[in-house]
Amino acid sequence: MRIAVLYCTLFAALTWSVSSCTPDKKTLPNLKETFSKKDKNPFGGYIAFNQLQQVFYHNNFYVQKQSFEASWQDITDTAALYISVSKNLYLSEAAQKAMLNYVSNGNTLFISSENIDSTLMDSLGCKVAHSLVKMDYLENMRYTAVRMDSGSYYNIVPYTYFYYPFTNHFARYDSTVTNVLGTNEKGEANYVEIFYGRGRVYLHCEPRALSNYFLLQKQNYFYLQNLFTFVSRTPDHIYWDDYYNKRNRPSAKDSKNAFQLLLQYPATAGAFWLVLSLLLLYILFGGKRRQRIVEAIPPNVNTTVAFTETIGRLYLQKRDNHNIAAKMIMYFQEHIRKQYFLNTSHVTDDFITSLSRKSDVPKETTEGLFKLISELQEAPEISDEQLLLLNRKIDIFYKKNQ
């Protein structure tokens, strides 16, 4: 339904202009946003250019077909008007400085673009928040509006049309030198006047509101007239940009390379120089040999067995069989806890059964071992024969467990 409304509205608005865009056609007209003064398609600038010629009927329009820094060399005015309407406005560093000098000398600069050069915006203290609406989905289309700001205009009626909504707005601007002149339907500023030097800059971030399609809806042509309300009706000269509206991307001449973009912001520039300095220091000092060659050190000899035999002989020499048996029992119980996750604090029939099943040792053997352990723990003295019997039964348990 919405697609049909858009289709019919576009054709009804443009049947006067392009013979190829009549309702007999079964395809939509060209929706490319060119904003060219000769383009009579929905998003061309034919209506805006001709209507402005009527607004400024005292002046002739000089069409500029080269970059601003090249045009500025021939412009010596101090009360001229330069108009640029484009989808994207990409500027070289020279063009950006030339525009600011042009305004500072007392001239007026009018820019309507979705993407205005970030360096120019930073110089003017502004930042644009762009639309989050996906332009590829037709279901996102609806009736949307822009209006003039009530603080500067008496008549603030909404100017509407059916298309993707107007959501671009200025998220940041210097209120001490900036006046808000227009808003979107949410009341967010999308048209501002900035005082710079002896001149003024008018920034407008919704160029589709200057398209043929929009201006032919009802009385939307009043919107264009209101945009230029505060501009002098008799400027020295009027220049219409026909250069930047043809540039969807910055050219190799005008664009900043990756290195220039990196150094454009203090944070990234500082990080870049820090990394470069660290890299140079690493090359300078890391390129040298860090230390002399160290001779191979022979590995340490494992003396655990010798140490164990020595400790065993000390115990045997003292004839402390009770202490030896206690340690043998302690190590055996520790082995059961780690290997089978059983609690050895309470030796019951269930414990014997679980240990026998997990260790695959016969229950009789397991029961006899723990019976001997219980007897030795309660005995005041342990003979050599009892100690050897304990060692033998523990070895049998280990071997059957393997």
C-alpha positions as CSV (number, residue, x, y, z in Angstrom):
1,M,0.0,0.0,0.0
2,R,2.8,2.4,0.9
3,I,4.7,1.6,-2.2
4,A,1.6,2.4,-4.3
5,V,1.2,5.7,-2.5
6,L,4.8,6.6,-3.1
7,Y,4.5,5.5,-6.8
8,C,1.5,7.6,-7.4
9,T,2.7,10.6,-5.5
10,L,6.0,10.7,-7.3
11,F,4.4,10.6,-10.7
12,A,1.7,13.1,-9.8
13,A,4.3,15.5,-8.7
14,L,6.6,15.1,-11.7
15,T,4.3,14.6,-14.7
16,W,5.0,18.2,-15.8
17,S,8.8,17.6,-16.0
18,V,9.9,14.3,-17.5
19,S,8.1,12.5,-20.3
20,S,9.7,9.2,-19.2
21,C,8.2,9.5,-15.8
22,T,4.5,9.3,-16.7
23,P,2.0,7.0,-14.9
24,D,1.9,4.8,-17.9
25,K,5.3,3.5,-17.0
26,K,5.4,0.5,-14.7
27,T,8.7,1.4,-13.0
28,L,9.5,4.1,-10.5
29,P,11.5,7.2,-11.8
30,N,15.1,7.6,-11.0
31,L,15.5,8.1,-7.3
32,K,19.1,9.0,-7.3
33,E,19.8,12.1,-5.1
34,T,21.8,14.3,-7.5
35,F,20.4,17.7,-6.5
36,S,21.6,19.0,-9.9
37,K,20.0,22.1,-11.3
38,K,19.2,20.3,-14.5
39,D,17.8,17.1,-13.0
40,K,14.0,17.0,-13.1
41,N,13.8,13.6,-11.4
42,P,12.4,13.4,-7.9
43,F,15.6,14.1,-6.1
44,G,17.1,16.6,-8.6
45,G,17.5,20.3,-7.9
46,Y,15.7,21.8,-10.8
47,I,12.8,23.2,-8.7
48,A,15.1,24.6,-6.0
49,F,17.4,26.3,-8.5
50,N,14.6,27.9,-10.5
51,Q,12.7,29.0,-7.4
52,L,15.8,30.6,-5.9
53,Q,16.2,32.5,-9.1
54,Q,12.8,34.0,-8.4
55,V,13.6,34.7,-4.8
56,F,16.8,36.5,-5.8
57,Y,15.4,38.1,-9.0
58,H,17.8,41.0,-8.7
59,N,20.8,38.8,-9.1
60,N,22.3,36.5,-11.7
61,F,23.4,33.0,-10.6
62,Y,27.0,32.0,-11.4
63,V,27.3,28.2,-11.7
64,Q,30.6,27.0,-10.2
65,K,31.9,23.8,-11.8
66,Q,35.2,23.6,-10.0
67,S,36.4,23.1,-6.4
68,F,35.9,26.0,-3.9
69,E,39.7,26.7,-3.6
70,A,39.8,27.2,-7.3
71,S,36.7,29.4,-7.3
72,W,37.8,31.4,-4.3
73,Q,40.8,32.7,-6.3
74,D,38.4,34.7,-8.5
75,I,36.0,35.7,-5.7
76,T,36.8,39.1,-4.1
77,D,33.3,39.9,-2.8
78,T,32.5,40.7,0.8
79,A,28.7,40.3,0.6
80,A,28.2,37.3,-1.7
81,L,26.1,34.2,-1.3
82,Y,27.5,30.7,-2.1
83,I,24.9,27.9,-2.2
84,S,25.9,24.2,-2.2
85,V,23.2,21.4,-2.2
86,S,24.5,17.9,-2.3
87,K,24.2,14.5,-0.7
88,N,27.8,14.5,0.4
89,L,30.2,17.5,0.8
90,Y,33.8,16.3,0.8
91,L,36.4,19.0,1.0
92,S,40.1,19.2,0.7
93,E,42.0,21.0,3.4
94,A,42.5,24.0,1.0
95,A,38.8,24.1,0.2
96,Q,37.8,24.0,3.8
97,K,40.2,26.9,4.7
98,A,39.0,28.8,1.7
99,M,35.4,28.5,2.7
100,L,36.2,29.8,6.2
101,N,38.1,32.7,4.8
102,Y,35.3,33.4,2.4
103,V,32.8,33.6,5.3
104,S,35.2,35.5,7.6
105,N,35.4,38.3,5.0
106,G,31.7,39.0,5.3
107,N,30.1,36.6,2.8
108,T,27.4,34.1,3.3
109,L,27.7,30.3,2.8
110,F,24.7,28.0,2.6
111,I,25.3,24.3,2.7
112,S,22.6,21.6,2.6
113,S,24.1,18.1,2.8
114,E,23.7,14.8,4.7
115,N,27.4,14.4,5.2
116,I,29.3,17.6,5.6
117,D,33.1,17.5,5.8
118,S,34.1,16.7,9.4
119,T,37.0,19.1,9.4
120,L,34.7,22.0,8.4
121,M,32.2,20.9,11.0
122,D,34.8,20.8,13.7
123,S,36.0,24.3,12.8
124,L,32.4,25.5,13.2
125,G,31.8,23.6,16.5
126,C,29.1,21.4,15.1
127,K,28.4,17.7,14.9
128,V,25.6,15.9,12.9
129,A,23.8,12.8,14.1
130,H,22.8,10.8,11.1
131,S,19.7,8.8,10.4
132,L,19.4,5.3,11.8
133,V,16.6,4.4,9.4
134,K,17.7,1.9,6.7
135,M,17.0,3.4,3.3
136,D,16.8,-0.1,1.6
137,Y,13.5,-1.1,3.3
138,L,10.4,0.3,1.8
139,E,8.4,-0.5,4.9
140,N,10.4,2.3,6.6
141,M,8.7,4.9,4.4
142,R,6.0,7.1,6.0
143,Y,4.8,10.7,6.1
144,T,7.5,12.8,7.5
145,A,7.9,16.5,8.1
146,V,10.3,19.4,8.7
147,R,9.4,22.9,10.0
148,M,10.9,26.2,10.9
149,D,11.9,26.9,14.5
150,S,9.3,28.8,16.6
151,G,12.1,31.0,18.1
152,S,12.9,32.6,14.8
153,Y,9.7,32.2,12.7
154,Y,6.1,33.1,13.2
155,N,4.6,30.4,10.9
156,I,5.9,27.0,11.9
157,V,3.5,24.7,10.0
158,P,4.9,21.3,9.1
159,Y,6.1,20.7,5.6
160,T,5.4,17.0,4.9
161,Y,5.9,14.3,2.2
162,F,5.9,10.5,2.0
163,Y,9.3,9.0,2.0
164,Y,12.0,7.9,4.5
165,P,11.7,10.1,7.6
166,F,13.8,13.2,8.3
167,T,15.9,12.2,11.3
168,N,19.3,13.8,10.7
169,H,20.0,16.6,13.2
170,F,22.8,18.6,14.8
171,A,23.8,16.8,17.9
172,R,26.2,19.5,19.0
173,Y,26.7,23.2,18.2
174,D,28.1,26.3,19.9
175,S,25.0,28.1,21.2
176,T,26.9,31.4,21.7
177,V,27.3,31.9,17.9
178,T,24.5,29.6,16.6
179,N,20.8,30.2,16.0
180,V,18.5,27.3,15.4
181,L,16.3,28.1,12.4
182,G,14.7,24.7,11.5
183,T,13.8,21.4,13.1
184,N,12.6,17.9,12.2
185,E,9.3,16.5,13.5
186,K,11.0,15.5,16.8
187,G,12.0,19.1,17.4
188,E,15.7,18.4,16.8
189,A,17.7,21.1,15.0
190,N,18.4,20.4,11.4
191,Y,19.0,23.9,10.1
192,V,21.3,26.4,11.9
193,E,22.8,29.8,11.4
194,I,26.4,30.3,12.5
195,F,28.1,33.6,12.9
196,Y,31.8,33.3,11.8
197,G,34.0,36.4,11.4
198,R,32.0,39.1,9.6
199,G,29.9,36.5,7.7
200,R,27.4,33.7,8.3
201,V,27.2,30.0,7.6
202,Y,23.8,28.3,7.1
203,L,24.0,24.5,7.7
204,H,21.2,22.3,6.6
205,C,21.5,18.5,7.0
206,E,18.4,17.4,5.1
207,P,19.0,18.1,1.4
208,R,16.0,15.9,0.4
209,A,13.9,18.8,1.7
210,L,15.2,20.8,-1.3
211,S,14.5,18.1,-3.9
212,N,11.9,18.4,-6.7
213,Y,9.7,15.7,-5.1
214,F,9.5,17.5,-1.7
215,L,9.1,21.1,-3.0
216,L,6.2,20.0,-5.3
217,Q,4.1,18.7,-2.4
218,K,1.3,21.0,-1.4
219,Q,2.9,24.3,-0.3
220,N,6.3,23.0,0.5
221,Y,7.9,25.6,-1.8
222,F,7.4,28.0,1.1
223,Y,9.9,25.9,3.1
224,L,12.7,26.8,0.6
225,Q,11.8,30.5,0.8
226,N,11.9,30.3,4.6
227,L,15.3,28.8,4.5
228,F,16.6,32.0,3.0
229,T,14.6,34.5,5.1
230,F,17.6,35.8,7.0
231,V,19.8,35.9,3.9
232,S,20.2,39.3,2.2
233,R,17.9,39.7,-0.8
234,T,20.5,41.7,-2.7
235,P,23.9,40.0,-2.3
236,D,26.8,41.2,-4.4
237,H,26.8,37.9,-6.3
238,I,25.2,34.5,-6.0
239,Y,27.2,31.3,-6.7
240,W,25.5,27.9,-7.2
241,D,27.7,24.9,-6.6
242,D,27.6,22.4,-9.5
243,Y,30.8,20.6,-8.5
244,Y,30.5,19.0,-5.1
245,N,27.0,17.5,-5.8
246,K,28.6,15.3,-8.4
247,R,31.2,13.8,-6.0
248,N,29.9,10.8,-3.9
249,R,33.4,10.2,-2.7
250,P,36.4,12.5,-2.2
251,S,38.7,12.4,-5.1
252,A,42.4,11.5,-4.9
253,K,43.2,15.2,-5.1
254,D,40.8,16.3,-2.4
255,S,40.7,13.4,-0.1
256,K,42.9,12.9,2.9
257,N,45.1,9.8,2.9
258,A,45.2,7.4,5.8
259,F,48.2,9.0,7.4
260,Q,46.5,12.5,7.3
261,L,43.3,11.1,8.8
262,L,45.4,9.4,11.5
263,L,47.1,12.7,12.4
264,Q,43.9,14.7,12.2
265,Y,42.9,13.9,15.8
266,P,45.2,14.5,18.8
267,A,44.4,11.1,20.5
268,T,45.2,9.0,17.4
269,A,48.2,11.2,16.5
270,G,49.7,10.8,20.0
271,A,49.1,7.0,19.9
272,F,50.8,6.8,16.5
273,W,53.9,8.7,17.5
274,L,54.1,6.7,20.7
275,V,54.0,3.4,18.9
276,L,56.5,4.7,16.3
277,S,58.9,5.8,19.1
278,L,58.7,2.4,20.9
279,L,59.3,0.6,17.6
280,L,62.4,2.7,17.0
281,L,63.7,2.0,20.5
282,Y,63.1,-1.7,20.1
283,I,65.0,-1.7,16.8
284,L,67.8,0.4,18.4
285,F,68.3,-1.8,21.5
286,G,66.7,-5.1,20.5
287,G,69.0,-5.3,17.4
288,K,72.0,-5.8,19.6
289,R,72.9,-9.2,21.3
290,R,71.2,-9.1,24.7
291,Q,73.9,-11.2,26.5
292,R,76.9,-13.4,25.9
293,I,76.4,-17.0,25.1
294,V,75.9,-19.0,28.3
295,E,77.4,-22.4,28.6
296,A,75.1,-25.4,28.9
297,I,74.4,-26.3,32.5
298,P,74.2,-30.0,33.2
299,P,70.8,-31.1,34.6
300,N,70.5,-31.9,38.2
301,V,70.8,-35.5,39.3
302,N,67.6,-37.0,40.8
303,T,68.7,-37.9,44.4
304,T,65.2,-38.8,45.6
305,V,65.9,-42.5,45.8
306,A,69.1,-42.1,47.7
307,F,67.5,-39.7,50.1
308,T,64.6,-42.1,50.8
309,E,67.0,-45.0,51.4
310,T,69.0,-42.8,53.8
311,I,65.9,-41.8,55.8
312,G,64.7,-45.5,55.9
313,R,68.1,-46.6,57.3
314,L,67.8,-43.9,60.0
315,Y,64.4,-45.2,61.1
316,L,65.7,-48.8,61.1
317,Q,68.7,-47.9,63.1
318,K,66.5,-46.4,65.7
319,R,64.2,-49.5,65.7
320,D,61.1,-47.2,65.8
321,N,58.8,-49.7,64.1
322,H,55.7,-48.0,65.4
323,N,56.6,-44.7,63.7
324,I,57.5,-46.5,60.4
325,A,54.2,-48.4,60.4
326,A,52.2,-45.1,61.1
327,K,53.8,-43.4,58.1
328,M,53.2,-46.4,55.9
329,I,49.5,-46.4,56.9
330,M,49.3,-42.7,56.4
331,Y,50.7,-42.8,52.8
332,F,48.5,-45.8,52.0
333,Q,45.4,-43.9,53.2
334,E,46.4,-40.8,51.3
335,H,46.7,-43.0,48.1
336,I,43.1,-44.3,48.6
337,R,41.7,-40.8,49.1
338,K,43.4,-39.4,46.0
339,Q,42.9,-42.5,43.8
340,Y,39.4,-43.6,44.7
341,F,38.0,-40.5,46.5
342,L,37.0,-42.5,49.6
343,N,37.0,-41.3,53.2
344,T,39.4,-43.4,55.2
345,S,38.3,-41.9,58.6
346,H,35.6,-44.5,59.1
347,V,36.4,-48.0,57.9
348,T,33.1,-49.9,57.6
349,D,31.9,-52.8,55.7
350,D,30.5,-50.5,53.0
351,F,33.9,-48.8,52.8
352,I,35.6,-52.2,52.3
353,T,33.1,-53.1,49.6
354,S,33.5,-49.8,47.7
355,L,37.3,-49.9,47.8
356,S,37.4,-53.6,46.7
357,R,35.0,-52.8,43.7
358,K,36.9,-49.6,42.7
359,S,40.4,-51.1,43.1
360,D,39.5,-54.6,41.6
361,V,41.2,-56.2,44.7
362,P,39.3,-59.1,46.3
363,K,37.2,-58.1,49.3
364,E,39.0,-60.7,51.5
365,T,42.4,-59.2,50.7
366,T,41.2,-55.7,51.3
367,E,39.4,-56.7,54.6
368,G,42.5,-58.5,55.8
369,L,44.8,-55.5,55.1
370,F,42.6,-53.0,57.0
371,K,42.1,-55.5,59.9
372,L,46.0,-55.6,60.2
373,I,46.1,-51.8,60.0
374,S,43.6,-51.6,62.9
375,E,45.5,-54.0,65.0
376,L,48.8,-52.2,64.5
377,Q,47.3,-48.8,65.2
378,E,46.1,-50.1,68.6
379,A,49.3,-52.1,69.4
380,P,51.7,-50.4,71.9
381,E,54.7,-52.1,70.2
382,I,55.2,-53.4,66.7
383,S,57.7,-56.2,66.0
384,D,59.8,-56.5,62.8
385,E,57.6,-59.4,61.7
386,Q,54.4,-57.3,62.0
387,L,56.1,-54.4,60.1
388,L,57.2,-56.7,57.3
389,L,53.7,-58.3,57.2
390,L,52.2,-54.8,56.8
391,N,54.6,-53.9,54.0
392,R,53.8,-57.2,52.2
393,K,50.1,-56.8,52.4
394,I,50.3,-53.2,51.1
395,D,52.5,-54.3,48.2
396,I,50.0,-57.0,47.3
397,F,47.2,-54.4,47.3
398,Y,49.3,-52.1,45.0
399,K,50.2,-55.0,42.6
400,K,46.6,-56.3,42.3
401,N,45.5,-52.8,41.7
402,Q,47.8,-52.3,38.7
